[in-house]
Amino acid sequence: MPLSELLVEGNLDAQVLGAVFAGRPPVRIGGDKRSLKGRARDQRERARVDVGYVRDRDFDYDPPKDVTQPTVDWLDNKAAMGWRWCRHEIENYLVDPSLVSKAMGWPVQEFSDQLVAAAKQIRYYEIARWTVGVARRALPPNYELETRPPEIGKSEFRLPDELTEAAMFDWAQRHIHSFADRVNKALGKDSIENSLKRLANLLTDAFLGDVANALLWCSGKDLLTALSVWLRSQGIPSAGDFRARVRDWLIQNPEDAVASLPEWQRFREVVRS
């Protein structure tokens, strides 16, 4: 069933995808990536409307193997209603060389060369950011440190069978220590060093010399920032100004943009079907 509304994270997403979807479905801002699922679920349950969302992947997940369509982020009754981009964030699509060539009139290879040079420049920064992101993934969210024993479940009107001082103090200590062990393991020196080494071995200069890898593994905003010097040599004062120019071109030429981005083409088909 086609979505009746698509929720996105911010203004740029709404402007760009609003042009891409042209009202089928309407696109509106739904909050940050952590609140989109809850907002969509609430609207679906309360208003009985088919609301979905798409969010940035960021450093929360490794890139998927299938990059031809967004990754399913949430299933509601076995139907996909939430997605996340294959690439890092919306900016990663605005720096796609085939799209930039259409928007700016620059040769694809010229911009591709500048893009991979930018990726290599920020290599170690991206490795560090990925390492922090991987460590953050392993942290249990605060709600998992429940204030009631698990055997009680979600029942509002139930107490533990044993309410003595010894039993309750023992449960609290074991419960908190178990939570702390998970946190300490995720943030331990060995875990961080292993993650840094693994990512350094993956994100090599040769690997990032491939445009597709640079677009998947590097933050789009970081790439734009690293491109700033070259952009100024092209008469564009800042990364933000360049992003705005590509955005404005895309809004005026959404079909040309979608033709350059198979993932978006497939996403539009999925959302409308």
QUIFENUR-V769797 format. One record per residue. N is the residue number from 1. RES is the residue in one small letter. SS is DSSP state (alpha for helix, beta for strand, coil for the rest). PSI is psi as a letter, one per 40 degrees, with the letter a starting at -180 (999 if undefined). Layout:
BEGIN
((N,RES,SS,PSI) (N,RES,SS,PSI))
END
This chain:
BEGIN
((1,m,coil,h) (2,p,coil,i) (3,l,coil,i) (4,s,coil,e) (5,e,beta,i) (6,l,beta,h) (7,l,beta,h) (8,v,beta,i) (9,e,coil,d) (10,g,coil,a) (11,n,alpha,d) (12,l,alpha,d) (13,d,alpha,d) (14,a,alpha,d) (15,q,alpha,d) (16,v,alpha,d) (17,l,alpha,d) (18,g,alpha,d) (19,a,alpha,d) (20,v,alpha,d) (21,f,alpha,e) (22,a,coil,f) (23,g,coil,e) (24,r,coil,g) (25,p,coil,i) (26,p,beta,i) (27,v,beta,h) (28,r,beta,i) (29,i,beta,h) (30,g,coil,e) (31,g,coil,a) (32,d,coil,i) (33,k,alpha,d) (34,r,alpha,e) (35,s,alpha,e) (36,l,alpha,d) (37,k,alpha,d) (38,g,alpha,d) (39,r,alpha,d) (40,a,alpha,d) (41,r,alpha,d) (42,d,alpha,d) (43,q,alpha,d) (44,r,alpha,d) (45,e,alpha,d) (46,r,alpha,d) (47,a,alpha,e) (48,r,coil,f) (49,v,coil,i) (50,d,coil,g) (51,v,beta,h) (52,g,beta,a) (53,y,beta,i) (54,v,beta,h) (55,r,beta,i) (56,d,coil,i) (57,r,coil,d) (58,d,coil,a) (59,f,coil,e) (60,d,coil,d) (61,y,coil,i) (62,d,coil,i) (63,p,coil,i) (64,p,coil,i) (65,k,coil,d) (66,d,coil,h) (67,v,coil,e) (68,t,coil,e) (69,q,coil,i) (70,p,coil,i) (71,t,beta,h) (72,v,beta,h) (73,d,beta,d) (74,w,beta,h) (75,l,beta,h) (76,d,beta,h) (77,n,coil,f) (78,k,coil,e) (79,a,beta,h) (80,a,beta,h) (81,m,beta,e) (82,g,beta,i) (83,w,beta,i) (84,r,beta,i) (85,w,coil,i) (86,c,coil,d) (87,r,coil,i) (88,h,coil,d) (89,e,coil,i) (90,i,coil,d) (91,e,alpha,d) (92,n,alpha,d) (93,y,alpha,d) (94,l,alpha,e) (95,v,coil,e) (96,d,coil,h) (97,p,alpha,d) (98,s,alpha,d) (99,l,alpha,d) (100,v,alpha,d) (101,s,alpha,d) (102,k,alpha,d) (103,a,alpha,d) (104,m,alpha,e) (105,g,coil,e) (106,w,coil,i) (107,p,coil,i) (108,v,alpha,d) (109,q,alpha,d) (110,e,alpha,d) (111,f,alpha,d) (112,s,alpha,d) (113,d,alpha,d) (114,q,alpha,d) (115,l,alpha,d) (116,v,alpha,d) (117,a,alpha,d) (118,a,alpha,d) (119,a,alpha,d) (120,k,alpha,d) (121,q,alpha,d) (122,i,coil,e) (123,r,alpha,d) (124,y,alpha,d) (125,y,alpha,d) (126,e,alpha,d) (127,i,alpha,d) (128,a,alpha,d) (129,r,alpha,d) (130,w,alpha,d) (131,t,alpha,d) (132,v,alpha,d) (133,g,alpha,d) (134,v,alpha,d) (135,a,alpha,d) (136,r,alpha,d) (137,r,alpha,d) (138,a,coil,e) (139,l,coil,h) (140,p,coil,h) (141,p,coil,i) (142,n,alpha,d) (143,y,alpha,e) (144,e,alpha,e) (145,l,coil,g) (146,e,coil,i) (147,t,coil,e) (148,r,coil,i) (149,p,coil,i) (150,p,alpha,d) (151,e,alpha,e) (152,i,alpha,d) (153,g,coil,a) (154,k,coil,e) (155,s,coil,h) (156,e,coil,d) (157,f,coil,g) (158,r,coil,i) (159,l,coil,i) (160,p,coil,i) (161,d,coil,d) (162,e,coil,h) (163,l,coil,e) (164,t,coil,i) (165,e,alpha,d) (166,a,alpha,d) (167,a,alpha,d) (168,m,alpha,d) (169,f,alpha,d) (170,d,alpha,d) (171,w,alpha,d) (172,a,alpha,d) (173,q,alpha,d) (174,r,alpha,d) (175,h,alpha,d) (176,i,alpha,d) (177,h,alpha,d) (178,s,alpha,d) (179,f,alpha,d) (180,a,alpha,d) (181,d,alpha,d) (182,r,alpha,d) (183,v,alpha,d) (184,n,alpha,d) (185,k,alpha,d) (186,a,alpha,d) (187,l,alpha,e) (188,g,coil,i) (189,k,alpha,d) (190,d,alpha,d) (191,s,alpha,d) (192,i,alpha,d) (193,e,alpha,d) (194,n,alpha,d) (195,s,alpha,d) (196,l,alpha,d) (197,k,alpha,d) (198,r,alpha,d) (199,l,alpha,d) (200,a,alpha,d) (201,n,alpha,d) (202,l,alpha,d) (203,l,coil,g) (204,t,coil,i) (205,d,alpha,d) (206,a,alpha,d) (207,f,alpha,d) (208,l,alpha,e) (209,g,coil,e) (210,d,coil,h) (211,v,alpha,d) (212,a,alpha,d) (213,n,alpha,d) (214,a,alpha,d) (215,l,alpha,d) (216,l,alpha,d) (217,w,alpha,e) (218,c,coil,i) (219,s,coil,h) (220,g,alpha,d) (221,k,alpha,d) (222,d,alpha,d) (223,l,alpha,d) (224,l,alpha,d) (225,t,alpha,d) (226,a,alpha,d) (227,l,coil,e) (228,s,alpha,d) (229,v,alpha,d) (230,w,alpha,d) (231,l,alpha,d) (232,r,alpha,d) (233,s,alpha,e) (234,q,coil,e) (235,g,coil,e) (236,i,coil,h) (237,p,coil,d) (238,s,coil,i) (239,a,alpha,d) (240,g,alpha,d) (241,d,alpha,d) (242,f,alpha,d) (243,r,alpha,d) (244,a,alpha,d) (245,r,alpha,d) (246,v,alpha,d) (247,r,alpha,d) (248,d,alpha,d) (249,w,alpha,d) (250,l,alpha,d) (251,i,alpha,d) (252,q,alpha,d) (253,n,coil,f) (254,p,alpha,d) (255,e,alpha,d) (256,d,alpha,d) (257,a,alpha,d) (258,v,alpha,d) (259,a,alpha,d) (260,s,alpha,e) (261,l,coil,g) (262,p,alpha,d) (263,e,alpha,d) (264,w,alpha,d) (265,q,alpha,d) (266,r,alpha,d) (267,f,alpha,d) (268,r,alpha,d) (269,e,alpha,d) (270,v,alpha,d) (271,v,alpha,d) (272,r,alpha,e) (273,s,coil,999))
END
